[in-house]
Amino acid sequence: MITLTLLHPIQSIPVQSWTFEHEPIVRIGRATDNHVVLYSAVVSRHHVELRGQGSQWEVVNLGTNGTYLDGKRVDRMSVVDGAIIRLARSGPNIQIRLGAGADQDAGRTLASTRTVLQRLSTRVSDVAIAETEIRSAPPPPPDA
């Protein structure tokens, strides 16, 4: 099993996760025929493949802008549980969880997503309250 988690570009918190239980190859890129589709100008149509062999996985770069592991451009390399790859020099970061770690991450991503959504809905309701207060305030008196 492998879980891929897209990380927020600034806060490095999970944004979205994909779990694959039986796929020997997982493809990531802009094209819609990939397992994980990312819409970013720096991501190639077919950017990277993750290839599983038993419990071992390797990352294989297919993109013209490169794939980075620990800040170093890689063409093909084995990955360990918790590794973070970057698609292109300034592209999205994806954390890779393998085996049991993948199960734990899926739960954390769901909890993190709920927290982000709660914060957003709180902000939206704060704005709605502020708008209501502004609308219900009496107009200023005319200059005499």
Backbone as numpy.savetxt, mean C-alpha at the origin, in Angstrom:
# Nx Ny Nz CAx CAy CAz Cx Cy Cz
2.09 -19.12 1.71 1.24 -17.94 1.71 2.14 -16.71 1.71
1.71 -15.70 0.96 2.42 -14.43 0.91 1.39 -13.31 1.00
1.70 -12.29 1.79 0.86 -11.10 1.89 1.69 -9.90 1.50
1.15 -9.10 0.60 1.79 -7.87 0.15 0.99 -6.71 0.71
1.68 -5.77 1.34 1.01 -4.64 1.96 1.58 -3.35 1.40
0.72 -2.56 0.78 1.09 -1.24 0.30 1.19 -0.32 1.51
2.33 0.37 1.64 2.55 1.25 2.79 2.33 2.70 2.40
1.78 3.48 3.32 1.60 4.92 3.12 2.98 5.53 2.85
3.10 6.41 1.85 4.41 6.93 1.47 5.11 7.77 2.54
4.37 8.36 3.45 4.99 9.22 4.47 4.98 8.54 5.83
3.84 7.99 6.22 3.70 7.44 7.57 4.08 5.96 7.66
4.29 5.30 6.53 4.64 3.87 6.48 3.62 2.98 7.18
2.37 3.41 7.24 1.32 2.56 7.80 0.65 1.80 6.66
0.09 0.63 6.95 -0.56 -0.16 5.89 -1.75 0.59 5.29
-1.81 0.57 3.96 -2.92 1.19 3.24 -3.85 0.12 2.67
-3.25 -0.91 2.08 -4.03 -1.99 1.49 -3.17 -3.24 1.47
-3.80 -4.40 1.61 -3.08 -5.67 1.58 -3.73 -6.65 0.63
-2.90 -7.54 0.09 -3.34 -8.62 -0.77 -2.68 -9.89 -0.26
-3.46 -10.95 -0.06 -2.93 -12.23 0.39 -3.13 -13.27 -0.69
-2.08 -14.03 -0.96 -2.11 -15.08 -1.97 -1.69 -16.38 -1.30
-2.56 -17.37 -1.37 -2.28 -18.63 -0.68 -1.69 -19.69 -1.59
-2.05 -19.70 -2.86 -1.64 -20.81 -3.71 -0.94 -20.38 -5.00
-0.75 -19.10 -5.22 -0.13 -18.65 -6.46 1.39 -18.79 -6.37
2.01 -19.48 -7.33 3.47 -19.60 -7.31 4.16 -18.33 -7.80
3.44 -17.53 -8.59 3.98 -16.26 -9.09 2.93 -15.18 -8.85
3.37 -14.05 -8.28 2.49 -12.91 -8.06 3.10 -11.73 -8.82
2.32 -11.14 -9.71 2.81 -10.02 -10.53 2.23 -8.70 -10.03
3.09 -7.67 -10.08 2.70 -6.32 -9.65 3.04 -5.35 -10.78
2.11 -4.44 -11.08 2.36 -3.43 -12.10 1.12 -2.60 -12.36
1.22 -1.74 -13.39 0.10 -0.86 -13.75 -0.97 -1.57 -14.57
-0.58 -2.57 -15.35 -1.53 -3.25 -16.24 -2.56 -4.05 -15.44
-3.75 -4.13 -15.98 -4.85 -4.78 -15.26 -4.73 -6.30 -15.22
-3.78 -6.89 -15.95 -3.62 -8.34 -15.88 -2.67 -8.78 -14.76
-2.20 -7.85 -13.94 -1.37 -8.18 -12.78 -2.25 -8.62 -11.61
-1.65 -9.35 -10.67 -2.37 -9.71 -9.44 -2.60 -8.48 -8.57
-1.60 -7.59 -8.54 -1.70 -6.34 -7.79 -1.51 -5.21 -8.79
-2.52 -4.37 -8.93 -2.48 -3.26 -9.88 -2.28 -1.96 -9.11
-1.20 -1.24 -9.47 -0.88 0.04 -8.82 -0.82 1.12 -9.88
-1.61 2.16 -9.69 -1.64 3.26 -10.64 -0.65 4.33 -10.20
0.54 4.27 -10.77 1.58 5.25 -10.48 2.40 5.42 -11.75
2.75 6.66 -12.07 3.48 6.94 -13.30 4.85 6.27 -13.33
5.45 6.01 -12.17 6.79 5.41 -12.14 6.76 3.89 -12.14
5.57 3.30 -11.99 5.43 1.84 -11.99 5.20 1.38 -13.42
5.98 0.39 -13.85 5.85 -0.16 -15.20 4.58 -1.00 -15.31
4.16 -1.24 -16.56 2.96 -2.07 -16.78 3.11 -3.43 -16.11
4.25 -4.04 -16.25 4.60 -5.30 -15.57 5.91 -5.02 -14.85
5.83 -4.62 -13.60 6.99 -4.08 -12.90 7.83 -5.14 -12.18
7.17 -6.02 -11.44 7.92 -6.98 -10.63 7.12 -8.28 -10.48
7.85 -9.38 -10.35 7.23 -10.66 -10.04 7.81 -11.17 -8.73
6.96 -11.78 -7.94 7.40 -12.50 -6.75 7.17 -13.97 -7.06
8.25 -14.75 -7.01 8.18 -16.16 -7.38 8.43 -17.03 -6.16
7.48 -17.89 -5.89 7.57 -18.78 -4.73 8.06 -20.16 -5.11
8.95 -20.68 -4.28 9.46 -22.05 -4.44 9.46 -22.66 -3.05
8.39 -23.39 -2.73 8.24 -23.90 -1.37 7.95 -22.75 -0.44
8.74 -22.62 0.63 8.55 -21.51 1.57 9.45 -20.32 1.22
10.26 -20.45 0.17 11.16 -19.38 -0.25 10.53 -18.55 -1.36
10.78 -17.25 -1.32 10.28 -16.36 -2.36 11.42 -15.49 -2.86
11.35 -15.15 -4.14 12.32 -14.22 -4.70 11.60 -13.12 -5.45
12.22 -11.95 -5.48 11.69 -10.82 -6.22 12.48 -10.73 -7.53
11.75 -10.53 -8.64 12.37 -10.43 -9.95 11.89 -9.13 -10.59
12.81 -8.22 -10.84 12.48 -6.93 -11.44 12.18 -7.11 -12.92
11.09 -6.52 -13.38 10.73 -6.50 -14.79 10.64 -5.07 -15.31
10.63 -4.09 -14.41 10.37 -2.70 -14.77 11.60 -1.94 -15.20
11.38 -0.96 -16.06 12.49 -0.13 -16.53 13.00 0.82 -15.45
12.16 1.18 -14.49 12.58 2.09 -13.42 13.18 1.37 -12.22
13.23 0.06 -12.27 13.90 -0.71 -11.23 13.04 -1.04 -10.03
13.54 -1.99 -9.26 12.95 -2.40 -7.99 14.05 -2.35 -6.96
13.74 -1.81 -5.78 14.75 -1.58 -4.74 14.41 -2.38 -3.49
15.43 -2.99 -2.91 15.31 -3.72 -1.67 16.36 -3.16 -0.73
15.93 -2.63 0.40 16.84 -1.97 1.34 17.66 -0.87 0.67
17.02 -0.13 -0.24 17.67 1.00 -0.90 18.59 0.64 -2.04
18.76 -0.64 -2.34 19.65 -1.07 -3.42 18.83 -1.65 -4.56
19.18 -1.23 -5.77 18.47 -1.75 -6.94 18.80 -3.23 -7.11
17.75 -4.03 -7.34 17.95 -5.47 -7.50 17.28 -5.93 -8.80
17.89 -6.93 -9.42 17.27 -7.56 -10.58 16.54 -8.83 -10.16
17.19 -9.59 -9.27 16.60 -10.83 -8.77 17.25 -11.10 -7.41
16.40 -11.34 -6.41 16.95 -11.56 -5.08 15.93 -12.29 -4.21
16.42 -13.15 -3.33 15.55 -13.80 -2.34 15.07 -12.77 -1.34
13.85 -12.95 -0.86 13.31 -12.03 0.15 13.01 -12.80 1.42
13.08 -12.09 2.53 12.76 -12.66 3.83 11.47 -12.02 4.34
10.86 -12.66 5.33 9.65 -12.14 5.93 9.88 -10.73 6.46
9.01 -9.80 6.09 9.11 -8.43 6.56 9.87 -7.50 5.63
10.44 -8.04 4.55 11.19 -7.21 3.60 10.28 -6.16 2.98
10.86 -5.01 2.65 10.12 -3.94 1.99 10.80 -3.63 0.67
10.01 -3.72 -0.41 10.53 -3.36 -1.72 9.91 -2.04 -2.15
10.67 -1.29 -2.93 10.17 -0.03 -3.50 10.17 -0.20 -5.01
9.05 0.15 -5.62 8.94 0.08 -7.07 9.39 1.42 -7.63
10.52 1.42 -8.31 11.18 2.61 -8.84 11.81 3.39 -7.68
12.64 4.33 -8.02 13.38 5.08 -6.99 12.45 5.88 -6.09
11.33 6.38 -6.65 10.42 7.21 -5.85 9.01 6.62 -5.80
8.87 5.34 -6.10 7.55 4.73 -6.19 7.05 4.16 -4.88
5.98 3.39 -4.96 5.34 2.84 -3.77 6.21 1.79 -3.06
6.05 1.73 -1.74 6.70 0.71 -0.91 5.72 -0.41 -0.63
6.20 -1.64 -0.74 5.38 -2.81 -0.47 6.12 -3.71 0.50
5.45 -4.01 1.62 6.02 -4.94 2.59 5.60 -6.35 2.23
6.53 -7.29 2.36 6.29 -8.69 2.03 6.28 -9.50 3.32
5.18 -10.18 3.56 5.08 -11.07 4.74 4.88 -12.49 4.23
5.62 -13.42 4.81 5.59 -14.81 4.38 5.04 -15.70 5.48
4.30 -16.73 5.11 3.83 -17.73 6.06 2.98 -17.16 7.17
3.31 -17.52 8.43 2.53 -17.11 9.61 2.51 -15.59 9.76
3.58 -14.92 9.41 3.63 -13.46 9.49 2.59 -12.82 8.59
2.27 -13.49 7.48 1.27 -12.97 6.56 -0.10 -12.94 7.20
-0.45 -13.99 7.97 -1.74 -14.02 8.67 -1.86 -12.89 9.68
-0.81 -12.67 10.46 -0.82 -11.62 11.48 -0.96 -10.25 10.84
-0.25 -10.04 9.74 -0.29 -8.74 9.07 -1.67 -8.40 8.54
-2.38 -9.40 8.03 -3.71 -9.14 7.47 -4.62 -8.55 8.54
-4.56 -9.07 9.76 -5.37 -8.54 10.86 -4.95 -7.13 11.24
-3.64 -6.87 11.28 -3.16 -5.53 11.62 -3.54 -4.52 10.55
-3.48 -4.92 9.28 -3.86 -4.01 8.20 -5.33 -3.64 8.31
-6.18 -4.61 8.59 -7.61 -4.34 8.75 -7.84 -3.37 9.89
-7.18 -3.60 11.02 -7.33 -2.70 12.18 -6.82 -1.31 11.84
-5.69 -1.23 11.15 -5.12 0.07 10.79 -6.04 0.81 9.82
-6.60 0.08 8.85 -7.52 0.69 7.89 -8.75 1.23 8.60
-9.27 0.47 9.56 -10.43 0.95 10.33 -10.09 2.23 11.08
-8.89 2.29 11.68 -8.48 3.49 12.41 -8.41 4.69 11.49
-7.81 4.51 10.31 -7.71 5.61 9.34 -9.09 6.06 8.92
-9.99 5.12 8.63 -11.36 5.48 8.23 -12.10 6.20 9.35
-11.89 5.78 10.61 -12.53 6.46 11.73 -12.02 7.89 11.84
-10.71 8.08 11.66 -10.16 9.44 11.71 -10.75 10.30 10.61
-10.85 9.73 9.40 -11.41 10.49 8.29 -12.87 10.84 8.55
-13.66 9.89 9.05 -15.07 10.19 9.29 -15.22 11.20 10.42
-14.32 11.17 11.40 -14.37 12.17 12.47 -14.10 13.55 11.89
-13.11 13.65 11.03 -12.79 14.94 10.41 -13.95 15.44 9.57
-14.58 14.54 8.82 -15.73 14.93 8.00 -16.86 15.43 8.88
-17.14 14.75 9.99 -18.23 15.21 10.86 -17.86 16.52 11.53
-16.58 16.74 11.87 -16.16 18.02 12.43 -16.42 19.15 11.44
-16.14 18.91 10.17 -16.38 19.92 9.14 -17.87 20.19 9.01
-18.68 19.14 9.02 -20.14 19.30 8.91 -20.67 20.11 10.09
-20.17 19.86 11.30 -20.60 20.63 12.47 -20.20 22.08 12.32
-18.98 22.33 11.87 -18.51 23.70 11.69 -19.36 24.43 10.65
-19.70 23.76 9.54 -20.54 24.38 8.52 -21.92 24.70 9.08
-22.48 23.81 9.87 -23.79 24.03 10.48 -23.75 25.24 11.39
-22.69 25.36 12.19 -22.57 26.50 13.10 -22.44 27.81 12.34
-21.71 27.79 11.23 -21.55 29.01 10.43 -22.88 29.41 9.81
-23.62 28.44 9.26 -24.89 28.74 8.62 -25.94 29.24 9.62
-25.90 28.74 10.85 -26.93 29.13 11.81 -26.59 30.42 12.55
-25.42 30.96 12.34 -25.07 32.23 12.99 -25.85 33.36 12.32
-26.30 34.34 13.11 -27.05 35.46 12.51 -26.13 36.30 11.64
-26.68 36.91 10.60 -25.84 37.76 9.74 -25.37 38.99 10.52
-24.25 39.54 10.12 -23.75 40.74 10.81 -24.70 41.92 10.56
-24.77 42.85 11.51 -25.67 44.01 11.33 -25.16 44.89 10.18
-26.09 45.52 9.45 -25.67 46.40 8.35 -24.99 47.65 8.93
-24.05 48.17 8.17 -23.36 49.39 8.61 -24.35 50.55 8.57
-24.40 51.34 9.64 -25.37 52.44 9.71 -24.71 53.75 9.45
